[in-house]
């Protein structure tokens, strides 16, 4: 069963890498379209769009590397696998988004005090809209795949692309108003708003990355599934405690103590633990389960119950 979990994780990462190749292709296409729009119009708002698309490409390449590492099986130095490599990718993406926001701000602020005329707005806006359609379609594909494969890397890339779409829509809206009114100052002001928005996205992404690196527990809904699985066996005079969970990329890790009557044979206890592990791994695919068997009559077996109460006051 554990070999099956490892195989599923490897297959999932290989599938995720194929989706990242789609993201890389989209980044190259949209960079070309948006750079063409910027060169035609000299709009600092469209420049902000080019900067974010450049980050998309770097982030997608980093994501491909992270998923390649995460797909590697456990080894002597990494006995729990390499799934946390995904957090390096999402962390890098968060930092790059923040750098892009700062770069956009640095470029846009001088234009507030010295607005520049814009040219070829119709063609430039058309190119930007096409790029947005490409990014939006790829983002929705990646978001669904990220949820299905439980990949923070795909979800991070999808949210980044969606941010790019909203960025583009904001820039286009601002340039349409510029076209209609002649208020050139709206171009840099829109770029600054875009910078603030993507900086906020960066902070959220970095927070999620830090939570993963700090071994956050499984979501409460997943923990409820585990508790329900264990409760079904308590009628047999069995007790469970010291439940510990953590998330590492696409993998879950669960451990708990199984307290059984002391006159049980080792074989009988082992068979119960095996059943429990398989039940949880079936209910939560991609989960590695570790159990510790103890005699229910031994007071030492209950020492961890105090820790359970401190975790669940």
C-alpha positions in Angstrom: 0.0 0.0 0.0 2.8 2.4 0.8 4.5 1.6 -2.5 1.2 2.4 -4.2 1.1 5.8 -2.4 4.6 6.6 -3.6 3.7 5.5 -7.2 0.6 7.8 -7.1 2.7 10.7 -5.9 5.2 10.2 -8.6 2.5 9.9 -11.3 0.8 13.0 -9.9 4.0 15.0 -10.1 4.7 13.9 -13.6 1.2 14.9 -14.6 1.7 18.3 -12.9 4.9 18.8 -14.9 2.9 18.5 -18.1 0.6 21.2 -17.0 3.6 23.4 -16.1 4.8 23.0 -19.7 1.5 24.5 -20.8 2.1 27.4 -18.4 5.6 28.0 -19.9 4.2 28.0 -23.4 1.5 30.5 -22.3 4.1 32.8 -20.7 6.2 32.9 -23.9 3.2 33.7 -26.0 1.8 36.4 -23.7 5.2 38.0 -23.2 5.5 38.4 -26.9 2.0 39.9 -27.3 2.3 42.2 -24.3 5.8 43.4 -25.3 4.5 44.2 -28.7 1.6 46.2 -27.2 4.1 48.1 -24.9 6.4 49.0 -27.8 3.5 50.2 -29.9 1.9 52.4 -27.2 4.8 53.3 -24.8 2.2 52.8 -22.0 3.7 52.3 -18.5 0.5 50.4 -17.7 1.3 47.9 -20.4 4.9 47.8 -19.3 3.6 46.6 -15.9 1.8 43.8 -17.8 5.0 42.8 -19.6 6.9 42.7 -16.3 4.4 40.4 -14.7 4.4 38.1 -17.7 8.2 37.9 -17.4 7.8 36.8 -13.8 5.3 34.2 -15.1 7.9 32.6 -17.3 10.6 32.5 -14.6 8.1 31.1 -12.1 6.9 28.4 -14.5 10.5 27.3 -15.1 11.1 27.2 -11.3 7.8 25.2 -10.9 8.9 22.7 -13.5 12.2 22.2 -11.6 10.4 21.8 -8.2 7.9 19.2 -9.5 10.9 17.3 -11.1 12.5 17.2 -7.7 9.3 16.4 -5.8 8.8 13.4 -8.1 12.0 11.7 -7.0 11.4 8.7 -4.6 12.7 8.7 -1.0 16.4 8.1 -0.5 18.9 7.8 2.3 19.1 11.6 2.9 15.4 12.3 2.3 13.5 9.3 3.8 10.2 11.1 3.7 10.6 12.0 0.0 11.1 15.3 -1.7 7.6 16.8 -1.8 8.5 19.9 0.1 10.5 21.1 -3.0 7.2 22.5 -4.2 7.3 25.1 -1.5 10.6 26.5 -2.8 8.8 27.1 -6.1 5.8 28.8 -4.6 8.1 30.9 -2.3 10.2 32.0 -5.3 7.1 32.9 -7.2 5.9 35.0 -4.3 9.2 36.8 -4.1 9.3 37.4 -7.9 5.8 38.8 -7.9 6.9 41.2 -5.1 10.0 42.2 -7.1 7.8 42.8 -10.2 5.4 45.0 -8.1 8.4 47.1 -6.9 9.7 47.4 -10.5 6.4 48.6 -11.8 6.1 51.2 -9.0 9.6 52.5 -9.7 8.7 52.9 -13.4 5.2 54.3 -12.9 5.7 56.9 -10.2 7.9 59.3 -12.3 5.2 59.2 -15.0 2.6 60.5 -12.5 4.6 63.8 -12.4 5.5 63.7 -16.1 2.8 61.9 -18.1 3.8 60.7 -21.6 1.7 60.7 -24.8 0.5 57.2 -25.9 0.2 55.9 -29.5 -1.4 53.0 -31.4 -3.7 52.3 -28.4 -6.2 50.3 -30.4 -3.7 47.7 -31.6 -1.9 47.6 -28.3 -5.2 47.0 -26.4 -6.1 44.3 -28.8 -2.8 42.5 -28.3 -3.2 42.8 -24.5 -6.8 41.3 -24.6 -5.6 38.3 -26.6 -2.8 37.7 -24.1 -5.4 37.9 -21.3 -7.6 35.3 -22.9 -4.6 32.9 -23.2 -3.6 33.5 -19.6 -7.2 33.1 -18.3 -7.7 29.8 -20.1 -4.5 28.3 -18.9 -5.1 29.6 -15.4 -8.4 27.8 -15.1 -6.9 24.6 -16.4 -4.0 24.8 -13.9 -6.4 25.6 -11.0 -8.6 22.6 -11.6 -5.5 20.4 -12.0 -3.9 21.8 -8.9 -7.0 21.0 -6.8 -7.2 17.5 -8.3 -3.5 16.7 -7.9 -3.2 18.6 -4.5 -0.2 20.6 -5.9 0.6 23.9 -4.3 2.9 24.6 -7.3 0.1 24.4 -9.8 -2.3 26.4 -7.6 0.3 29.1 -7.1 1.0 29.3 -10.8 -2.8 29.4 -11.6 -3.4 32.2 -9.1 -0.4 34.1 -10.5 -1.9 33.8 -14.0 -5.3 34.9 -12.8 -3.6 37.9 -11.2 -2.0 38.7 -14.5 -5.5 38.5 -16.1 -6.9 41.0 -13.6 -3.8 43.2 -14.1 -4.4 43.3 -17.8 -8.1 44.0 -17.5 -7.3 46.9 -15.1 -4.7 48.3 -17.5 -7.0 48.0 -20.5 -9.8 49.7 -18.7 -7.5 52.6 -17.7 -6.2 53.0 -21.2 -9.7 53.0 -22.6 -10.5 55.9 -20.3 -7.3 57.6 -21.4 -8.3 57.2 -25.0 -11.8 58.7 -24.3 -10.7 61.5 -22.0 -7.1 62.3 -22.8 -6.2 62.1 -19.1 -2.7 60.7 -19.5 -2.1 60.5 -15.8 -4.5 57.6 -15.5 -1.9 55.4 -17.2 0.7 55.5 -14.4 -1.9 55.6 -11.7 -3.4 52.4 -13.0 0.1 50.8 -13.1 0.6 51.8 -9.4 -2.7 50.2 -8.5 -1.7 47.1 -10.3 1.6 47.0 -8.4 -0.2 47.3 -5.1 -2.6 44.5 -6.0 0.1 42.0 -7.1 2.1 42.9 -4.0 -0.8 41.8 -1.9 -1.0 38.5 -3.9 2.7 38.0 -3.2 2.2 38.4 0.5 -0.7 35.8 0.5 1.4 33.3 -1.5 4.4 33.7 0.8 2.2 33.1 3.8 0.9 29.9 2.3 4.5 28.8 1.6 5.6 29.6 5.1 2.7 27.6 6.5 3.7 24.6 4.5 7.4 24.8 5.5 6.3 25.0 9.1 4.5 21.6 8.9 1.0 22.8 9.2 -1.6 20.2 10.2 -4.1 18.8 7.8 -7.3 20.8 7.3 -9.9 20.1 9.9 -12.2 18.4 7.3 -9.4 15.8 6.7 -8.8 15.3 10.4 -12.5 14.7 10.9 -12.3 11.9 8.3 -9.4 10.3 10.2 -11.2 10.6 13.5 -14.4 9.1 12.0 -12.3 6.1 10.6 -10.8 5.4 14.0 -14.0 5.9 16.0 -15.6 3.0 14.1 -13.2 0.6 15.8 -13.6 1.9 19.4 -16.6 -0.4 20.0 -14.0 -3.3 20.0 -12.5 -1.9 23.2 -9.7 -0.1 21.3 -8.5 3.4 22.0 -6.6 6.0 19.9 -4.6 9.1 20.8 -1.6 11.2 20.0 -3.0 11.9 16.5 -0.4 14.1 14.6 -0.8 15.3 11.1 1.2 17.4 8.7 1.2 18.5 5.0 4.2 18.4 2.8 3.4 19.5 -0.8 1.1 16.9 -2.3 1.7 14.4 0.5 0.0 14.0 3.9 1.6 12.5 7.0 -0.5 11.0 9.8 0.6 9.2 12.9 -1.3 8.0 16.0 -1.1 5.5 18.9 -3.3 2.4 18.9 -4.1 1.1 22.4 -5.4 -2.5 22.4 -5.9 -5.1 25.1 -2.6 -6.4 26.4 -3.5 -10.1 25.8 -3.7 -9.5 22.1 -1.0 -11.3 20.0 1.4 -9.2 18.1 -0.1 -10.6 14.9 -3.6 -9.5 15.8 -2.4 -6.0 16.7 -0.4 -5.7 13.5 -3.4 -6.7 11.4 -5.5 -4.1 13.0 -2.9 -1.4 12.4 -2.6 -2.5 8.8 -6.4 -2.2 8.4 -6.4 1.3 9.9 -3.6 2.5 7.8 -5.2 1.2 4.6 -8.6 2.7 5.5 -7.1 6.2 6.0 -4.9 6.0 2.9 -8.0 5.1 0.9 -10.0 7.9 2.4 -7.2 10.4 1.9 -5.1 9.5 -1.2 -1.5 10.5 -1.0 -1.3 10.0 2.8 1.5 8.2 4.6 0.2 6.7 7.9 2.4 5.6 10.8 0.9 3.7 13.8 2.3 2.8 17.2 0.8 -0.2 19.1 0.5 -0.1 22.9 -1.2 -2.1 25.6 -4.3 -0.3 26.9 -3.8 -1.4 30.5 -0.3 0.1 30.8 -0.4 3.7 32.4 2.7 4.6 30.3 0.6 4.1 27.2 -1.6 7.0 28.3 1.2 9.6 28.7 0.5 11.2 25.4 -3.2 11.8 26.3 -2.1 14.9 28.2 -0.5 16.3 25.1 -3.7 15.6 23.2 -5.6 17.7 25.7 -3.1 20.6 25.3 -3.7 20.5 21.5 -7.4 20.3 21.9 -8.4 22.4 25.0 
